[in-house]
Amino acid sequence: MSAVDLQPMQQTNNAQDLVANGNDDNDAAMTTTTTTHDEYATTYTELSALQAAGIAASDLKKLTDGGYHTANSLLMTPMKELEAVKGLSEAKILKMRDAAREVVPGWQAGSSKFSIASEIVRQREGQIVRVSTGSTAFDAMLGGGIETKALTEIHGESNQGKTQLCYTIAAASMLPPAEGEPSWKAGKVIWVDTEGSAVLTRIGEIAEERWQLDKQSVLENVMYARPYTTQQLDELALQMGAICTQEQVRTIVVDSIINLFRTEFSGRGELAERQQRLKTFLMRLKKIAEEHNVAVVYTNQVSAKPDAMSFGPAFNAVGGHVLFHASTFRIQMKRGRAGMKVAALETSPCLPPSTAEVQVTSGGIFDA
């Protein structure tokens, strides 16, 4: 897995590094991978570990060709989906799953073993990374920032700073770790642009103006895709899993999560199919987040409430119960006073509802 070398304002010819210069000791430290750094960095078990249990390399190759890249993924995927992998019989898949149960530790995603709660908490606290939103008040509201291993939804009306927040989070994902923090805290960004509206130069501009990182180097560490159909979106989800085993990815951004589903599936007659497809895609994102310790952030659209009272909310986030229950954190961006924006934490498994006032500037999201 490729690590991200992070130093300010230096040009690089290597797309794997944000910065080219630095002493040899620093270079060595920053090339440590997230599967070998220490126990906290190890968030999944490599597929190759199954060879020791007698699984043929040729069968493992069929798994990777089918979009499964870790031993954990065998335990996180229903049998009927694994049986669709070309060239693998039910007996072989069962043998692989038995082998995976033996090699995947109880605290890793997908394990079917019981573990002591104190051990799970210790591992989680050591692994979780919180990516800054750019605002200290916003970060404090979220307990330190956007969490890895979680799905964070950002919804709101148009022009309320949703995408600008995502640009800022993307830039902050590449910030050099502070003294004493692990090198794997920083990472690359995957950006999925379903609306075709991304201005990727903003990520580099924010990183340069705000944190003095070289903007060209920053952009070389952003992997971008523009899907036009939900089928392409599903294919990208499979690619994300492969990328996360090869690269040190910190954040995945999907802007927006619902756009293609609303476009392809219209009317009540197709609503059930739309919601099922959306649920499947969200589950894939959740697996990637947990398996690879990645922060998944997506924007969501809103629709007007024709019957809304003057004192109630005039808009609802779209996506229904499927999206509501899938999101670990739900944040609404809305208008504030004097051109400011208000970030409202609506849903969290561990934090109370709260608000933070912010402003959108050329350097991204700032405190108001």
C-alpha positions in Angstrom: 0.0 0.0 0.0 1.4 3.4 -1.0 1.7 6.0 1.8 1.4 9.7 1.2 4.5 11.9 1.8 3.3 15.2 3.3 5.4 18.3 3.4 4.4 21.9 2.5 4.8 23.7 -0.8 7.2 21.5 -2.6 6.8 20.4 -6.2 7.0 16.7 -7.0 7.3 14.5 -10.0 6.0 11.4 -8.2 2.3 11.1 -8.1 2.6 8.9 -5.0 4.1 11.7 -2.9 2.6 15.1 -2.0 6.1 16.4 -1.5 9.4 15.1 -3.0 12.0 16.4 -0.7 12.7 15.6 3.0 15.4 13.6 4.8 15.8 9.9 4.4 14.5 9.1 7.8 11.2 10.9 7.1 10.9 9.2 3.7 11.3 5.8 5.3 8.7 6.6 7.9 6.2 7.8 5.4 6.5 4.8 3.2 5.4 2.4 6.0 2.1 0.8 4.9 -1.1 0.7 6.8 -0.9 -3.1 6.9 2.5 -3.2 8.6 2.9 0.0 10.6 1.5 -1.4 13.9 -1.5 -3.1 15.3 -3.8 -0.1 15.0 -3.0 0.3 11.3 -3.9 -3.3 10.5 -7.6 -3.0 9.7 -7.9 -6.0 7.3 -6.3 -9.3 6.6 -4.8 -9.7 3.1 -6.2 -12.3 0.8 -2.8 -14.0 0.4 -3.1 -15.1 4.1 -5.5 -17.8 2.8 -2.8 -19.6 0.9 -1.3 -20.9 4.2 -4.7 -22.6 4.7 -4.4 -24.4 1.4 -6.3 -22.1 -0.9 -4.8 -22.0 -4.4 -3.4 -18.8 -5.7 -5.4 -19.3 -8.9 -8.6 -19.3 -6.9 -7.5 -16.2 -5.0 -6.9 -14.5 -8.4 -10.5 -15.3 -9.4 -11.7 -13.6 -6.2 -9.7 -10.4 -6.9 -11.0 -10.5 -10.5 -14.5 -10.6 -9.0 -13.9 -7.6 -6.8 -12.9 -9.2 -3.5 -9.5 -8.2 -2.3 -9.3 -9.1 1.4 -10.0 -12.2 3.5 -12.5 -10.0 5.4 -14.6 -9.4 2.3 -15.3 -13.2 2.1 -17.0 -13.0 5.5 -18.8 -9.7 4.8 -20.4 -10.9 1.6 -23.5 -13.1 1.3 -22.9 -16.6 -0.2 -25.2 -15.9 -3.2 -23.0 -13.0 -4.2 -19.8 -14.9 -3.8 -21.3 -17.8 -5.9 -21.5 -15.3 -8.8 -17.7 -15.1 -9.0 -16.7 -16.8 -12.2 -14.9 -20.1 -11.9 -15.5 -20.8 -8.2 -17.8 -23.6 -7.0 -19.9 -23.5 -3.8 -17.5 -26.0 -2.2 -14.5 -23.8 -3.0 -16.2 -20.7 -1.6 -17.1 -22.6 1.6 -13.5 -23.7 2.0 -12.3 -20.1 1.5 -14.8 -18.8 4.1 -13.7 -21.4 6.6 -10.1 -20.4 6.0 -11.0 -16.7 6.4 -12.7 -17.4 9.8 -9.4 -18.8 11.0 -7.1 -15.9 9.9 -9.3 -12.8 10.4 -9.0 -11.5 14.0 -12.1 -11.0 16.1 -11.7 -7.2 16.2 -11.5 -6.8 12.4 -14.5 -6.0 10.2 -16.3 -9.1 9.0 -15.1 -11.4 11.8 -17.6 -14.0 13.0 -15.9 -14.4 16.3 -16.8 -12.9 19.6 -14.4 -10.5 21.2 -14.0 -8.8 24.6 -15.6 -5.3 24.5 -12.6 -3.7 26.1 -10.3 -5.0 23.3 -12.7 -3.7 20.6 -12.8 -0.3 22.2 -9.0 -0.2 22.5 -8.5 -1.2 18.9 -11.1 1.3 17.7 -9.7 4.2 19.6 -6.3 3.4 18.2 -7.5 3.2 14.6 -10.1 6.0 14.3 -8.9 9.1 12.5 -10.8 12.3 12.5 -10.4 14.5 9.5 -10.8 18.3 10.0 -13.7 20.2 8.5 -11.6 23.3 8.5 -13.5 24.8 11.4 -12.6 24.3 15.1 -16.2 24.8 16.2 -17.4 22.3 13.6 -14.7 19.8 14.5 -15.6 20.1 18.2 -19.3 19.5 17.4 -18.3 16.2 15.8 -16.0 15.1 18.6 -12.8 16.0 16.6 -13.8 15.9 13.0 -15.1 13.6 10.3 -14.7 10.0 11.5 -13.2 7.1 9.6 -15.1 3.8 9.6 -18.3 5.8 9.3 -20.7 7.2 6.7 -21.2 11.0 7.0 -24.1 12.6 5.1 -24.2 16.3 4.3 -27.5 17.6 3.1 -29.0 21.0 2.5 -30.4 23.4 -0.1 -28.3 24.5 -3.0 -25.5 27.0 -2.3 -25.2 26.2 1.4 -21.6 25.1 1.3 -22.0 21.3 1.0 -19.5 20.8 -1.8 -17.1 23.5 -0.4 -17.1 21.5 2.9 -16.2 18.4 0.9 -13.3 20.2 -0.8 -12.0 21.3 2.6 -12.3 17.8 4.0 -10.5 16.4 1.0 -7.6 18.9 1.4 -7.5 18.2 5.2 -7.2 14.5 4.5 -3.7 15.1 3.3 -2.4 17.1 6.2 0.9 15.9 7.7 0.4 14.1 11.0 1.3 16.0 14.1 4.3 15.0 16.2 3.6 11.6 17.8 0.7 10.7 15.4 1.1 7.7 13.1 2.2 8.3 9.5 -0.9 6.5 8.2 -3.1 9.3 9.6 -2.8 11.2 6.3 -4.0 9.6 3.0 -5.3 10.0 -0.5 -8.8 10.9 -1.6 -11.3 9.2 -3.9 -13.8 11.7 -5.4 -17.0 10.3 -7.2 -18.7 13.1 -9.0 -22.2 12.0 -10.0 -23.4 15.5 -11.0 -20.4 16.5 -13.1 -20.0 19.7 -11.2 -16.7 19.1 -9.3 -14.1 21.9 -9.5 -11.2 19.8 -8.4 -8.7 22.7 -8.5 -10.5 24.0 -5.3 -9.0 21.1 -3.3 -5.5 22.2 -4.3 -6.3 25.9 -3.8 -7.6 25.3 -0.3 -4.7 23.0 0.6 -2.2 25.7 -0.6 -3.9 28.8 0.9 -4.9 27.2 4.1 -2.1 24.7 4.9 0.7 25.7 2.5 0.7 22.3 0.7 1.7 22.3 -3.0 -1.6 22.3 -4.9 -0.4 20.3 -7.9 1.0 17.6 -5.6 -2.3 17.5 -3.7 -4.3 17.0 -6.9 -2.0 14.1 -7.9 -3.3 12.3 -4.8 -7.0 12.7 -5.7 -8.5 9.9 -7.7 -11.6 11.1 -9.6 -14.4 9.4 -11.4 -17.5 10.7 -13.2 -20.2 8.0 -13.4 -23.3 8.5 -15.5 -25.3 5.5 -14.5 -25.9 3.5 -11.3 -24.3 0.5 -13.0 -21.1 2.6 -13.3 -21.5 3.6 -9.7 -21.6 -0.1 -8.6 -18.5 -0.8 -10.7 -16.7 2.1 -9.1 -17.5 0.7 -5.6 -15.8 -2.5 -6.5 -12.8 -0.5 -7.8 -12.6 1.4 -4.5 -12.1 -1.8 -2.6 -9.1 -2.6 -4.8 -7.7 0.9 -4.6 -7.9 0.8 -0.8 -5.8 -2.3 -0.6 -3.1 -0.7 -2.9 -3.1 2.9 -1.8 -3.3 4.7 1.6 -6.8 6.2 1.2 -8.1 8.4 3.9 -11.4 9.8 2.5 -14.0 8.9 -0.1 -16.3 11.7 -1.3 -19.5 11.0 -3.3 -21.2 14.2 -4.5 -24.1 13.5 -4.6 -25.2 10.1 -3.3 -28.7 10.2 -4.6 -28.4 11.9 -8.0 -28.1 8.9 -10.3 -30.7 6.9 -8.4 -33.3 9.7 -8.7 -32.5 10.1 -12.4 -32.8 6.4 -13.4 -35.7 5.4 -11.2 -38.6 7.8 -11.3 -42.1 7.4 -10.0 -43.6 5.2 -7.3 -43.5 2.2 -9.6 -39.7 2.1 -9.5 -39.3 3.4 -5.9 -38.8 -0.1 -4.4 -36.1 -1.0 -6.9 -34.4 2.4 -6.5 -34.2 2.0 -2.7 -32.9 -1.5 -2.9 -30.1 -0.5 -5.3 -29.3 2.5 -3.1 -29.2 0.3 -0.1 -26.7 -2.1 -1.8 -24.4 0.7 -2.8 -24.5 2.2 0.7 -23.7 -1.2 2.2 -20.6 -1.4 -0.1 -19.5 2.0 1.1 -20.0 0.9 4.7 -17.9 -2.2 4.2 -15.1 -0.2 2.6 -15.2 2.3 5.5 -14.9 -0.3 8.2 -12.6 -2.7 6.3 -10.0 0.0 5.3 -10.5 2.6 8.0 -11.7 5.2 5.5 -13.9 8.3 6.1 -16.8 8.2 3.6 -18.6 11.5 3.1 -21.5 12.1 0.7 -23.7 15.0 -0.1 -27.5 14.6 -0.4 -30.2 16.6 -2.1 -33.3 18.0 -0.5 -36.9 18.3 -1.7 -39.5 20.9 -0.8 -42.3 20.1 1.7 -45.4 21.6 0.1 -47.4 21.2 3.3 -44.7 22.6 5.6 -45.9 25.1 8.2 -44.2 28.5 8.3 -42.5 27.6 11.5 -41.4 24.1 10.4 -38.6 22.9 8.0 -39.5 23.6 4.4 -37.2 20.9 3.0 -36.6 17.2 3.6 -33.4 15.3 2.8 -34.2 12.8 0.0 -33.4 9.1 0.0 -36.0 7.9 2.5 -35.4 5.6 5.4 -32.7 3.7 3.6 -30.4 6.7 3.5 -31.4 7.9 6.9 -30.5 4.6 8.6 -27.3 4.0 6.6 -25.7 7.4 7.6 -23.7 7.2 10.8 -23.6 11.0 11.0 -26.1 13.4 9.4 -25.2 17.0 9.0 -27.5 19.8 7.6 -25.9 22.9 6.0 -28.2 25.9 6.1 -28.2 29.7 6.0 -26.9 31.6 9.0 -26.7 35.3 9.9 -25.0 37.8 7.7 -23.9 35.4 5.0 -22.6 32.8 7.4 -23.6 29.1 7.2 -24.8 26.9 10.0 -23.8 23.2 10.3 -26.3 21.3 12.3 -25.5 17.8 13.5 -28.9 16.0 13.3 -28.0 12.4 13.9 -25.1 10.7 15.6 -24.7 7.4 17.6 -22.7 9.1 20.3 -23.1 12.9 20.1 -26.1 15.2 20.9 -27.7 17.4 18.3 -25.8 20.6 18.0 -24.9 23.5 15.7 -21.8 25.3 14.6 -21.6 28.6 12.7 -19.1 28.7 9.9 -18.1 30.7 6.8 -17.1 29.7 3.3 -14.0 31.5 2.1 -11.4 31.0 -0.7 -9.5 28.9 1.9 -12.5 26.6 2.4 -14.6 26.3 5.6 -13.6 28.5 8.5 -15.0 29.5 11.9 -17.5 32.3 11.6 
